[in-house]
């Protein structure tokens, strides 16, 4: 009788151990899945004026990132951008929309409308660093999770018609942004050279004759994705 009781106890213990193992495995499976959060801040170049939703660069970047994730993982992209926005407009929109501070990746592309609307350059000099600080805050306070993208040069479009004054001013904006980023160890990616092929390669310009095409954005992502991949730990 005593032997049978011992057998029963052993069986109970084995069953309990097996149950715990199954539960732990299930927990580990749940914990192994994750969601990448990506925040894209900008203007018409970020919202993708005159191209399809899937053609704009943040969504193309999202697709590339999704391709390196496991089947259990996912990515959510939030875009705060609108055609015509200056640095001032973008700052106000961020305050209004108040995105959370837990993004794994943040991109910032802003400034062309400061130039286009003839705003004092001093506004950009003041507000660009402020937007960088905001981007870092939204990226969990980690500046290594932030990518700044240079301003495209719309002089190389039918609308810009090769105007050298536009290019010169865009250079000033990009130089300030590049120098600031380098001084503060923030990733800066130059895509301006791509857009300066717009008059030689019309397929890089959208049908509106002013903004980049889906193909141009694809080339942007070819430069941005390798950096994003590193920042996300892949």
Helices and strands as residue ranges (DSSP letters): H 2-32, E 35-42, H 44-47, G 53-55, H 57-68, E 74-81, H 87-97, E 105-109, H 112-116, H 121-138, G 143-145, E 146-149, G 154-156, H 164-183, E 187-189, H 192-195, G 202-204, H 214-231
